[in-house]
Every structure is written in C-alpha cells, then in structure tokens.
Amino acid sequence: MAAGLVSAGWGALVTVVDGPLARVLARRGVARPHLALGIATGVVTAVSTLPMWWRRGTLRIRDDARAAAEAADLAAWEAELAAVDR
C-alpha cells in the first residue's frame, strides 16, 4: 500500500507541475517535453519505491525460510514417531 501512495504522490506532483515544466523544457529545446517528464517520473517512482519492494522481498524470504525449517522439524518428528511405532 505504501508503494501505491508514493506512486500516487509522484503522479499528483507531476500533474500539478506538468504544464509549466513542459513549457520550460520546450523553450530549452526538448523535442518531446511530456515524454521526458513521463520518463523522469517513472524513474523517480521506481527508485523511491525500491526500498519498500526490497523489504517486502526480504520478509518473504525470511518467512519462507521459517516455514521450511518448521516443515523439516515436523518431518523429523514424524520420522521419529514412525521409528518408535515399529
């Protein structure tokens, strides 16, 4: 959800400054100022949401490792019970 809010914030900011900034860029000789603004916004959004995605991935890896350890413990326990039942 936080990544969505960051993306929406960048989108709202660019919507507000798009017209004036596009005119400034056009005066400076940029052939397609709206395209340049769109690319810049995409890059800034990706860079600003990267830490959130990184953290989310780290948490998933940790949870998967914990689940794998629990499954291994359970399998060892079941194997021990099966050996006792013999």
MOJORA-V523294 format. One record per residue. N is the residue number from 1. BURIAL is b if it has 9 or more other C-alpha atoms within 8 Angstrom, else e. Layout:
{{N | BURIAL} {N | BURIAL}}
//
This chain:
{{1 | e} {2 | e} {3 | b} {4 | e} {5 | e} {6 | b} {7 | b} {8 | e} {9 | e} {10 | b} {11 | b} {12 | e} {13 | e} {14 | b} {15 | e} {16 | e} {17 | e} {18 | b} {19 | e} {20 | e} {21 | e} {22 | b} {23 | b} {24 | e} {25 | b} {26 | b} {27 | e} {28 | e} {29 | e} {30 | e} {31 | e} {32 | e} {33 | b} {34 | e} {35 | e} {36 | e} {37 | b} {38 | e} {39 | e} {40 | e} {41 | b} {42 | e} {43 | e} {44 | e} {45 | b} {46 | e} {47 | e} {48 | e} {49 | b} {50 | e} {51 | e} {52 | b} {53 | b} {54 | e} {55 | e} {56 | e} {57 | e} {58 | e} {59 | e} {60 | e} {61 | e} {62 | e} {63 | e} {64 | e} {65 | e} {66 | e} {67 | e} {68 | e} {69 | e} {70 | e} {71 | e} {72 | e} {73 | e} {74 | e} {75 | e} {76 | e} {77 | e} {78 | e} {79 | e} {80 | e} {81 | e} {82 | e} {83 | e} {84 | e} {85 | e} {86 | e}}
//
